[in-house]
Amino acid sequence: MMREPELLTTSLRLRLVGEGDAALYRALYTCPRVMAQIGPPLTREEADDAFDRVCAHNRTPDSLHRAWSIRGRSDDAPHGLLALRREGNDAEIGLMLLPRAWMPAVSRESIAAALAYGFEHAGLESIWADCLDGPNSRALRRLLEPFGFARIDPRRPRHAAWRIGRPAWETRGSAHAVALVAP
């Protein structure tokens, strides 16, 4: 069985979420500030149950979902979580950062890592993202468009959505330096 690669960017190291990431997972999903644009914060028990499901997906070789812990490359400081939820040849990208990591560079490098993994390793044909329409969607648009994402009709009411296909990635997005390192 081939193991999943670690994702390395200029300043970040992303590895599959595992048992050592429970506190980070809980901190993100129970934080009202982080969850403000996502949904109601989870209780500790709900976050722990969700964490167990994510770990189970990451341990399953043929799972359609993957989630990574985002950490500083030089200091291993936790920054957040990145996920791809696959649906056939497409996947939804999700990014959650601790408030202290709400910096464009962390977001850009994390997204570049997910795109490299999705198109170069997982064989995806497209990746899409969405969020509640409003101030967050304007920030997300500024973050995604340089990679080649284009606005699409959202799947959910009161949301904004974007998609990037493999051709756009090959033309624009793949210029972002990310290494997929075998474990």
N, C-alpha and C positions, 0 to 999 in steps of 0.2 A: 504494500500500500504506500502510495506517495504521500508524504506529509506536507501540510500547508507551509508555504514560505513565510518568513518574517518579512515585513515591509519596512524599508529604510528610506528616509528622506534626508534632506540636509540636516535637520535638527531633531527629527522624530524617529522613534522605533515603535512599530506597531506589531504586536504579537497577539495570537488568538486569546480571547478571554478565557481564563481558567480560574481554578480555585483561589489563587492569590489575589483576584480582582474583586472579591465580594464587597469590600468596603467602598471601593470606587464606584461600583455599580449602584450600591445602596445610596451613596452620597448624591449621585446624579438623579436617580429616579425619585428620591424623596425630597429634593430641593425645590421649593416653590419658585425660585428665580429661574432655575434651569427648565422647569416644566411649564412655565408661564405660556409659552407658545406651542406647547405640545399637548397638554391635557392636565387633569388634576394630578398632583403628586401622589405617588403610591405610598401605602403604609410600608413599614419595615418588612412585614410578612409578605406582602404582595411583591415587593422588590426582590426579596430572597427567593420566592417561588419563580419569578421571571428569570432571575440569575441562574437558577438551576436548569431551566429550560434552555437558556443560551449556551451554557456549558455542555449540555447534552447534544445540541446541534453541532457545536465545535468538535466534539469527540466522534461524531458520526461521519465517516468518510464521504458518503454520498448525500449528505445534507444539502439542501438548497439554500441554507442561510449560513452566514459567517459573521462573527463579531470580533473586533480587535480592541485591545486596550492601547490607548495612545499615551506614550511616555516620552519624556525628554531623552534624546539619544545620549547626551553627555552625563546626565544626572539621574536618569530613570524616574524622574518626578512624574506622577500621574497627571494627565491633562484631560482625559475623557475617553469616550467610546466611539467607535466607527462600526457601522454594520452595512452589509448588503443582504437584502432579503430577495432571494431569487424567485422568479416566476417564469419557468421555461428558459428562454434565451435572453430574458430581460431581468433587471433587478432594480429595486428601490434602494437608494443610498440614505443612510441616516447618520447624523453626526450630533453628538452631545458633548459639550465641553464644560468643565468646571468654570465658574465665573472668573477665576484668576487666569484662565487660559483663553478668554474671549479676545483673541488677537487674530487679525487677518492671516498672519503667516502660519499659525497653527491650523486654522481652517483650510487654507489653500493646500498646505502640504498633506493634510489628512485626506482631502478630496483627491488630490493627485495620486496618493497611494491606493485609494479604493478603485480609481479608474484604471490604473496600471494592473492591479490584481484582476479586476473584472474582465478587461479586454485581453490582457496578455496571458493570464493563467487560467481563468475560468471560462474563457470562450464566449463571453456575453456578446450580444448584438446591440444592446442598448442599456442605458442606465438612466433612471429618472429620479427626480427629487421633488418634494413639495413641502409647503408649510402654510400656515394660516396667512391669508392675504392681509397686508398692512405693512407696518414698519419693518417687520422681520423679512417679508417677501422682497422688499427693495434691497435690503442688505444681501439676501441670498442671491438675487439676480446679479448684483455686482460681483459676487464671489464666483458664480457659475459660468457666466457668459465668456470670460477669457479662456475657459477650457473648451468652448464650442457648444455648450448647452444652449438650446433654443426653447422659448416659451411654448407650452402646449396647453390644451384644455385640461383643467384639473379633474381628477377622479372624484373628488369630494367637494361639496358645496363650501363656499367661503375660503377656498384654498387657492394658491397659485402653484403652478407646476412647470418643470423644465425637463428636457430630455436631451441626451447626447447619444448618437448612434456611432457604431464602429467607424464609419468613414470620417466623421467629424473628429473623432479621437485621433485617428491616424494622421489627419491633416493638421490639427491644432493642439490637441490635448497631450499627445505623447511627447511633446517637447519638455514637459516637466520631469525633472530628474527623480526617479524612484528606482530603488534596487529591490528585486524580489530575491531574498536570500534563502536558500534551502536550509532547513534546520539541521 
